[in-house]
Amino acid sequence: MEDSILCCANAQSMKFYFNEDEYGILPEDIKKALKVAAVTYCSDAGGTLVFSFDAQHKLHLQAIDPIDEIGSDLLIRRMQRNMGELFEQLETFAAEYAKLKTEQKK
């Protein structure tokens, strides 16, 4: 399984994308929290921020072309610290949801 994008935001185009096809069942307040975090990051650091799950359902935040690499890393670490509980819940959700989808295919 390759990485699955949860959401992303881009500073230049001022757009936010949420993967409704895969994760549309998440509650609206979680979608909103992710949007606020991604858009805030992009307004502060520039570039693109991508939230994705790897094959083991671990959530990754990837900065692409930020204006300031060091500032970008600090912003991501702060976000991981402040939103750690939500990120852990999202990883649990992704693992359980993948399991459910696999069972439904059988």
C-alpha positions, 0 to 999 in steps of 0.5 A: 500500500502506498501513502494515502493523502488525508489533506493538504494546503498550498500557500501559493494557490491558497487552496485546501484539499481534503480527501473526501473519497477516503476520509469523508466519514470523519466528523466535521470538527476534525476536518475543520481542525485539520484545515485550520492547522494546514492553512495556518502553517501555509500562511506562516511558512509558505509552500505546501503541507501534506498530511498523509498515512503510510502503509502502517497508518502512521500520520506524516506531515510533509512540507514542500517548498517552505519559505524557511526550512528551519521555521517550517520544521519548528511549526510542524513540531509545534503542531505535532505537540499541540495536536498529538492526541488528535493525530494519534486518534487519526492513526487509530482511525486509519488502521481500523478503517483499513481493516474494515475495508479489507474485511468488506472486500472478502 
